[in-house]
Amino acid sequence: MRALVVFARAHSLVGCNKALQRRWQHTKPFYITTPIFYPNAAPHIGHLYSAVIADSIKRYHQLKGETALLLTGTDEHGLKIQQAAAANDMEPMAFCDQISQRFKDLADKANIQYTTFMRTTETRHHKAVAKIWNILEENGYIYKGKHEGWYSISDEAFYTSGQVQEAVDEKTGKKVMISVETGQPVEWTVEENYKFKLSACQDDLRAWLSSNPTAVVPQNRMREVQSWIDMGLADLSISRPRSRLTWGIPVPNDPDHTIYVWLDALVNYITATGYPWTDNQEGIKNGWPADVHIVGKDIVRFHAIYWPAFLMAANLPLPKQIVAHAHWTMNKQKMSKSRGNVVEPMAAMDFFGVDPVRYYLLRDGGLADDGDYSHEAVMVRYKKDLAGQLGNLLARCTAPALIPSGIVPVYDEDAVTKDDLVLQEQLKALPDLFCHRFEDHEYGKALQAIFDVLSEANRHFTDNQPWNLIKDPEQQTRLNQVLFYSVESCRIAGILLQCVMPEKSDGILKRLGVDTKERTLAQAHFGAGWPTMEQHRQLGISHSPVIFPRIK
């Protein structure tokens, strides 16, 4: 009854949140998060994909001159961790220390420029979770009751009868019940626990999504979330009996219950901003609300329904956007150890290099639809795009035989030909096209735009035959113009690619003699900087090393 009275007296949660959003609309860092990964097993290519998307977004906003923050880390509580630790004859904390380090090693190897690597076993996180629990309870959104339903250990979630179906276990051939959404096995469970009044947030969640059409992207995920809400939201079990689950944060003032791992885990996004804050300004200064949550499509429900509902009930601003990417398959089949088709991300980066793998994941990975990974596909991207288009153009246009002085020729507006204009217009349009596609999370199309221009630049270079122009002193003006367009194409591409391939882009820009102060988005425009860049004239073009070496 208390919960209903509190809710009835409260303002509309959406209206309240809009007021909060207005109050919080001050200058703040752009804040991006990955999922905090569940370390019950070693990291796979999907984990790397999430991290590379998030890191590329961070670097993109830094390219624009903004301050950006990136959170990643590991979600270390729950029944799966407890069982995995027992299976390995280890204490849960020692098990988490070992596996969490592998995720951190992956992030470091992949050059993920995280601001915070969060572990939910940290003391600061326990304090934040306890604070949120107490606020939800004080606001009347938590009550104790009996819960029964289909429970998935793998998903750490209860499902209704409409969310499960019968299937045949591949290993045993026996009939089992599985989650329709995730395909994981479920079992019927009856227990007493604490529940969150998710049903009380249903209308406000619907209104939030209606008024924020890009709150969940891509659109197929948004429609999925809206359909779940329209089907009706049941109250959510947010604790487990301590007798069944010991590895987790105890419920405040009730040590017989452990806080549900997903309530615990989601709070990490504000823990990293210093929550509990002394005031709202501290939260803003440290990045909240999040600008983008990057998640896999299998955890959309938790981030687009549960998390906003918890925040609404706690009177906290909602994240601005949830980007749910699709998965990676191999030969159109879901990756699994039993099939032997799991991609080991560290090995892939060792073979191809870090940046080529980052490029491949963003170029061929999917948001709406799954991407299909293969060693051969990465090799094709490396040879065709990176070495064949970018590397080849860079090597040819900076060859000592063509630019012996090492100084980039100056653009001559009066010497532009009709053929030059085709490439010139593409170069002028490229930065805005790239930004538009990138900010719409069309990463593959954004990268394609760069390589379409590089393809035209290679054609322009070949058709004008600078190796013949240099033989004729009367063709010096034309030679300079051709070389300028080629070098300019590499320079603009190098600046834009910094957010995806930071190390390779640095090598490209160093080779061109582009000073580190001349590498922002403002300089990624046709002709920007060259005529007046005296530092470039001091640095000059270098002719080594090879940026994209041959891979056998």
C-alpha positions in Angstrom: 0.0 0.0 0.0 2.8 2.4 0.9 4.4 1.9 -2.5 1.1 2.7 -4.2 0.5 5.9 -2.1 4.1 7.1 -2.8 3.7 6.5 -6.5 0.2 8.2 -6.7 1.6 11.3 -5.0 4.6 11.5 -7.2 4.7 13.6 -10.3 4.8 11.8 -13.6 8.2 10.1 -13.8 8.7 11.2 -17.4 7.7 14.8 -16.5 10.0 14.7 -13.5 12.8 13.3 -15.6 12.4 16.0 -18.3 12.8 18.6 -15.6 15.8 16.8 -14.3 17.3 16.6 -17.8 16.8 20.3 -18.2 18.5 21.0 -14.9 21.4 18.8 -15.9 21.9 20.3 -19.3 25.2 21.9 -18.6 28.6 21.4 -20.2 29.8 18.0 -19.4 32.2 15.3 -20.8 30.8 13.0 -23.5 30.4 9.8 -21.6 30.5 6.4 -23.3 30.2 2.9 -21.7 30.7 -0.6 -22.8 28.8 -3.4 -21.1 30.8 -4.4 -18.0 31.6 -7.9 -19.2 30.7 -11.0 -17.3 34.0 -12.9 -16.5 32.7 -16.4 -16.1 34.8 -17.3 -19.2 37.5 -15.9 -21.4 36.8 -12.8 -23.6 35.7 -13.4 -27.2 35.4 -11.4 -30.4 32.0 -9.9 -29.3 33.6 -8.4 -26.2 36.3 -6.8 -28.4 33.6 -5.5 -30.8 31.7 -3.7 -28.1 35.0 -2.2 -26.8 36.2 -1.0 -30.2 32.9 0.7 -31.0 33.0 2.5 -27.7 36.6 3.5 -28.0 36.1 4.7 -31.6 33.2 6.9 -30.4 35.4 8.3 -27.6 38.2 9.1 -30.0 35.8 10.6 -32.5 34.5 13.1 -29.9 38.1 13.9 -29.0 38.8 14.5 -32.6 36.0 17.1 -32.5 37.8 18.8 -29.6 35.5 17.5 -26.8 36.3 15.9 -23.5 35.2 12.3 -23.5 35.1 9.6 -20.9 35.0 5.8 -21.5 34.0 3.2 -19.0 34.6 -0.5 -19.3 35.2 -3.3 -16.8 33.8 -6.6 -15.4 30.5 -7.6 -13.7 31.7 -10.0 -11.1 28.8 -11.1 -9.0 26.0 -13.7 -9.5 25.3 -17.4 -9.7 27.3 -18.1 -12.9 30.4 -16.7 -11.3 29.8 -18.6 -8.1 29.4 -21.9 -10.1 32.3 -21.2 -12.5 34.6 -20.6 -9.5 33.5 -23.8 -7.8 34.0 -25.7 -11.1 37.6 -24.4 -11.2 38.1 -25.2 -7.5 38.7 -21.6 -6.7 37.3 -18.9 -4.4 35.1 -16.5 -6.3 37.3 -13.5 -5.7 40.4 -15.3 -6.9 38.5 -16.5 -9.9 37.3 -13.0 -10.7 40.8 -11.5 -10.3 42.1 -14.0 -12.8 39.4 -13.6 -15.5 38.9 -9.9 -15.0 42.6 -9.4 -15.7 42.1 -11.2 -19.1 39.5 -8.6 -20.0 41.8 -5.8 -19.0 44.6 -7.3 -21.0 42.3 -7.4 -24.0 41.3 -3.8 -23.6 45.0 -2.8 -23.3 46.0 -4.9 -26.2 43.3 -3.4 -28.4 44.3 0.2 -27.5 41.0 0.9 -25.7 41.5 4.3 -24.2 39.3 3.7 -21.2 39.0 6.3 -18.4 37.8 3.8 -15.9 38.1 0.0 -15.7 35.3 -0.8 -13.2 35.1 -4.0 -11.2 31.8 -4.5 -9.4 33.7 -6.1 -6.5 35.1 -2.7 -5.6 34.1 -1.1 -2.3 33.0 2.1 -4.1 30.6 0.1 -6.2 29.1 -1.6 -3.1 28.4 1.8 -1.6 26.7 3.0 -4.8 24.5 -0.1 -5.1 23.4 0.2 -1.4 22.6 3.8 -1.9 20.4 3.1 -4.9 18.6 0.2 -3.1 17.8 2.5 -0.2 16.5 5.2 -2.4 14.3 2.8 -4.4 13.0 1.4 -1.1 12.3 4.9 0.4 10.5 5.9 -2.8 8.2 2.9 -2.5 9.4 0.8 -5.4 10.6 -2.2 -3.5 8.5 -4.8 -1.7 9.0 -8.3 -0.5 7.0 -11.2 -1.9 6.9 -14.7 -3.3 8.3 -15.1 -6.8 7.8 -18.1 -9.1 8.7 -18.5 -12.7 11.2 -19.8 -15.3 14.7 -19.0 -14.2 17.8 -19.0 -16.4 21.1 -19.3 -14.6 23.0 -18.3 -17.7 21.0 -15.1 -18.2 20.5 -14.5 -14.4 16.9 -13.7 -15.2 13.3 -14.9 -14.6 11.1 -15.3 -17.6 7.3 -15.5 -18.0 5.5 -18.5 -19.6 5.2 -16.4 -22.8 9.0 -15.9 -22.9 10.0 -19.6 -22.9 9.5 -22.5 -25.3 10.3 -26.2 -25.5 13.4 -27.3 -27.4 15.6 -30.3 -27.8 19.0 -30.3 -26.1 21.7 -30.9 -28.8 23.9 -32.9 -26.4 21.3 -35.1 -24.7 18.5 -35.2 -27.2 16.1 -34.5 -24.3 13.3 -31.9 -24.3 14.1 -28.8 -22.3 12.6 -25.4 -21.7 14.6 -22.4 -23.0 14.3 -18.7 -23.2 12.9 -17.5 -26.5 15.0 -14.4 -26.4 18.4 -15.9 -25.6 18.1 -19.7 -26.2 19.4 -20.5 -22.7 17.9 -23.3 -20.6 15.4 -22.3 -17.9 14.0 -24.2 -14.8 10.9 -23.6 -12.8 11.8 -21.8 -9.5 9.7 -20.7 -6.5 11.2 -18.5 -3.8 10.7 -15.5 -1.6 12.6 -12.4 -2.6 12.4 -8.6 -3.0 10.6 -7.2 -6.1 10.8 -3.9 -7.9 7.6 -2.3 -9.1 8.5 -2.4 -12.8 4.8 -2.4 -13.7 4.5 1.1 -12.2 7.1 2.4 -14.7 5.5 0.9 -17.8 3.6 4.0 -19.0 6.5 6.3 -18.4 9.0 4.0 -20.2 6.6 4.0 -23.2 6.4 7.8 -23.1 10.2 8.2 -22.7 10.8 6.1 -25.8 8.0 7.9 -27.8 9.5 11.3 -27.0 13.1 10.1 -27.7 13.0 8.2 -31.1 16.8 7.6 -31.0 16.9 6.5 -27.4 17.4 2.9 -28.6 19.2 2.1 -31.9 19.0 0.5 -34.3 15.3 0.8 -35.0 14.7 -3.0 -35.0 15.9 -3.0 -31.3 13.7 0.0 -30.5 10.6 -1.8 -31.9 11.6 -4.9 -29.9 11.7 -2.9 -26.7 8.4 -1.1 -27.4 6.8 -4.5 -28.1 7.9 -5.8 -24.7 6.4 -2.8 -23.0 3.2 -3.1 -24.9 2.9 -6.7 -23.9 3.0 -5.6 -20.2 5.8 -5.5 -17.7 5.6 -7.7 -14.6 7.3 -6.6 -11.4 11.0 -7.6 -11.3 12.6 -9.9 -8.8 15.7 -8.0 -7.5 17.1 -10.3 -4.9 18.0 -14.0 -4.4 18.0 -16.0 -1.2 21.5 -15.9 0.4 21.2 -19.6 0.9 21.3 -20.0 -2.9 23.5 -17.1 -3.9 26.3 -16.0 -1.6 28.5 -14.3 -4.2 27.0 -10.8 -4.4 26.1 -7.7 -2.5 23.8 -8.3 0.5 20.5 -6.5 0.7 20.8 -3.5 3.1 19.3 -4.5 6.5 18.5 -8.0 5.3 21.6 -10.3 5.2 19.4 -13.3 4.2 19.1 -11.9 0.6 21.6 -11.0 -2.1 20.9 -8.1 -4.5 20.0 -9.3 -8.0 23.1 -9.2 -10.2 21.6 -7.0 -12.9 20.5 -4.3 -10.5 24.0 -4.5 -9.0 25.7 -4.5 -12.5 23.8 -1.6 -14.0 24.6 0.8 -11.2 28.3 0.6 -12.2 27.5 3.2 -14.9 27.0 5.8 -12.2 29.5 4.4 -9.7 32.2 5.3 -12.3 31.0 9.0 -12.1 31.6 9.1 -8.3 28.0 8.2 -7.2 26.7 8.9 -4.6 27.4 12.5 -5.5 27.6 15.4 -3.1 25.3 17.3 -5.6 24.1 17.1 -9.2 26.9 19.3 -10.5 29.4 16.6 -9.4 27.5 14.1 -11.5 27.5 16.4 -14.5 31.2 17.1 -14.2 32.0 13.4 -14.1 29.8 12.6 -17.2 26.3 11.7 -16.1 24.0 11.2 -17.8 25.7 8.7 -20.1 25.6 9.9 -23.8 25.9 6.3 -25.2 25.6 2.9 -23.6 27.1 0.3 -26.0 25.6 -3.1 -25.5 25.1 -6.4 -27.3 21.6 -7.2 -28.6 21.2 -10.0 -26.0 21.1 -7.5 -23.1 18.8 -4.8 -24.5 16.0 -5.6 -22.1 18.2 -4.9 -19.1 19.5 -1.6 -20.5 16.5 -0.2 -22.2 13.8 -1.3 -19.7 15.2 -2.2 -16.3 18.0 0.5 -16.2 15.8 3.4 -17.2 13.1 2.2 -14.8 15.6 2.1 -11.9 16.8 5.6 -12.7 13.2 7.0 -13.0 12.3 5.5 -9.7 15.4 7.0 -8.1 14.8 10.4 -9.7 18.0 10.3 -11.7 18.5 11.5 -15.3 18.3 8.8 -18.0 21.0 7.8 -20.4 20.7 9.6 -23.8 21.1 6.6 -26.0 21.5 2.8 -25.9 23.2 1.4 -29.0 22.6 -2.4 -29.3 24.9 -4.1 -31.7 24.4 -7.5 -33.3 26.6 -10.6 -32.8 29.4 -12.2 -34.7 28.9 -15.6 -36.3 31.2 -17.8 -38.3 30.0 -19.6 -41.4 26.6 -18.2 -40.5 26.6 -20.2 -37.3 26.7 -18.9 -33.7 30.2 -19.2 -32.3 30.7 -21.9 -29.7 33.6 -24.0 -28.3 31.8 -27.2 -29.1 31.6 -26.3 -32.8 35.3 -25.2 -32.7 34.4 -21.8 -34.4 35.3 -19.4 -31.6 37.6 -16.5 -32.7 40.3 -15.8 -30.1 40.7 -12.0 -30.3 44.2 -11.8 -28.9 45.4 -14.2 -31.6 43.7 -12.3 -34.3 45.4 -9.1 -33.3 48.7 -10.8 -33.0 48.4 -12.1 -36.6 46.9 -9.1 -38.4 47.9 -6.3 -36.1 45.6 -4.4 -33.7 44.4 -1.6 -36.0 43.5 -3.9 -39.0 41.3 -6.0 -36.7 39.7 -2.8 -35.3 39.1 -1.6 -38.8 37.6 -5.0 -39.9 35.2 -5.1 -36.9 33.8 -1.7 -37.6 33.8 -2.0 -41.4 32.0 -5.4 -41.5 30.3 -5.7 -38.1 26.6 -5.3 -37.8 24.2 -3.3 -35.6 20.9 -4.5 -37.0 22.2 -7.8 -38.4 24.9 -10.2 -37.3 28.3 -10.0 -38.9 30.0 -13.1 -40.2 33.7 -13.4 -39.2 36.3 -15.2 -41.1 40.1 -15.1 -41.3 39.8 -14.8 -45.0 37.5 -11.8 -44.8 40.0 -9.9 -42.5 42.8 -10.7 -45.0 40.7 -9.3 -47.9 40.1 -6.1 -46.0 43.8 -5.8 -45.2 45.0 -6.4 -48.7 42.3 -4.6 -50.6 41.5 -1.6 -48.4 44.4 -1.0 -46.1 47.4 -2.1 -48.1 45.9 -1.9 -51.6 44.2 1.5 -51.4 45.6 3.5 -48.5 49.0 2.0 -48.1 49.6 1.9 -51.9 48.6 5.5 -52.4 50.7 6.7 -49.5 53.8 4.8 -50.8 53.4 6.0 -54.4 52.7 9.7 -53.7 55.5 10.1 -51.1 58.1 8.3 -53.2 61.5 10.1 -53.1 61.6 10.0 -56.9 58.5 12.2 -57.1 59.0 14.4 -54.0 62.8 14.5 -53.5 62.6 17.7 -51.4 60.2 16.1 -49.0 57.9 19.1 -49.1 54.3 18.8 -50.1 53.5 20.9 -53.2 51.2 23.9 -52.7 47.7 23.7 -54.1 47.2 25.9 -57.2 43.6 26.9 -57.7 44.3 28.2 -61.1 45.7 24.9 -62.3 42.7 22.7 -61.5 41.4 20.6 -64.3 38.0 19.0 -64.9 39.4 15.7 -63.9 40.8 17.2 -60.7 37.3 18.5 -59.7 35.9 15.0 -59.4 38.3 14.1 -56.7 38.3 17.6 -55.2 34.5 17.6 -54.7 34.7 14.2 -53.0 37.5 15.3 -50.7 35.5 18.4 -49.8 32.4 16.4 -49.0 34.1 13.6 -47.2 34.5 15.0 -43.6 30.8 15.9 -43.3 29.7 12.6 -44.9 32.0 10.6 -42.6 30.7 12.5 -39.5 27.1 12.1 -40.5 27.4 8.4 -40.9 29.5 7.9 -37.8 27.2 9.8 -35.6 24.3 7.7 -37.0 26.3 4.7 -35.9 26.7 3.5 -39.5 30.4 2.8 -38.9 30.8 0.5 -42.0 29.3 3.2 -44.3 31.5 5.9 -42.6 34.6 3.9 -43.4 33.4 3.0 -46.8 33.1 6.8 -47.6 36.9 7.2 -46.8 37.9 4.3 -49.0 35.6 5.4 -51.9 37.6 8.6 -51.9 40.9 6.8 -51.7 39.8 4.6 -54.6 39.2 7.8 -56.7 42.5 9.2 -55.5 44.3 6.1 -56.7 42.6 6.4 -60.1 43.5 10.1 -60.3 47.1 9.3 -59.5 47.3 6.5 -62.1 45.6 8.3 -64.9 47.8 11.4 -64.5 51.0 9.2 -64.6 53.2 11.4 -62.4 56.2 9.1 -63.1 56.1 10.5 -66.7 55.3 14.1 -65.6 58.5 14.4 -63.6 60.5 13.7 -66.8 59.3 16.9 -68.4 60.3 20.2 -66.7 57.4 22.0 -68.4 55.0 19.7 -66.5 56.2 20.6 -63.1 53.0 22.6 -62.2 50.8 19.6 -63.3 53.1 17.2 -61.3 52.8 19.4 -58.2 49.0 19.5 -58.5 48.7 15.7 -58.9 51.0 15.0 -56.0 49.0 17.5 -53.9 45.7 15.7 -54.5 47.3 12.4 -53.6 49.0 13.6 -50.4 45.9 15.5 -49.4 43.7 12.4 -49.8 46.1 10.5 -47.5 46.1 13.4 -45.0 42.4 13.7 -44.7 41.9 9.9 -44.5 44.6 9.7 -41.9 42.9 12.3 -39.7 39.5 10.7 -40.0 40.8 7.2 -39.4 42.4 8.2 -36.1 39.2 7.2 -34.2 39.3 3.7 -35.6 43.0 3.0 -36.3 44.9 5.3 -33.9 48.4 3.8 -34.3 48.3 3.3 -38.1 46.9 6.8 -38.5 49.7 8.2 -36.4 52.2 6.5 -38.7 50.5 7.9 -41.8 50.4 11.4 -40.5 54.0 11.3 -39.3 55.0 10.1 -42.7 53.3 13.1 -44.2 54.9 15.4 -41.7 51.5 16.5 -40.2 52.2 18.0 -36.8 50.2 16.5 -33.8 48.5 19.9 -33.4 47.1 19.7 -36.9 45.2 16.5 -36.6 41.7 17.5 -35.4 38.5 17.3 -37.3 38.8 21.1 -38.0 41.9 20.2 -40.1 40.3 17.4 -42.0 39.1 19.7 -44.7 40.4 20.2 -48.2 43.6 22.3 -48.2 43.5 23.0 -44.4 46.9 23.8 -43.1 49.3 23.0 -45.8 50.2 26.5 -47.1 51.0 28.0 -43.7 52.2 24.9 -41.8 55.8 25.9 -41.2 56.2 23.0 -38.8 55.4 20.7 -41.7 58.1 22.3 -43.8 60.6 21.5 -41.0 59.3 17.9 -40.5 58.8 17.1 -44.2 57.7 13.8 -45.8 59.5 10.7 -44.6 59.7 7.5 -46.7 59.6 4.8 -44.0 58.4 2.7 -42.4 56.0 0.7 -44.4 52.6 1.3 -42.8 50.9 -1.9 -43.9 53.5 -4.6 -44.4 52.8 -7.7 -46.4 51.1 -10.5 -44.4 51.6 -14.0 -45.6 
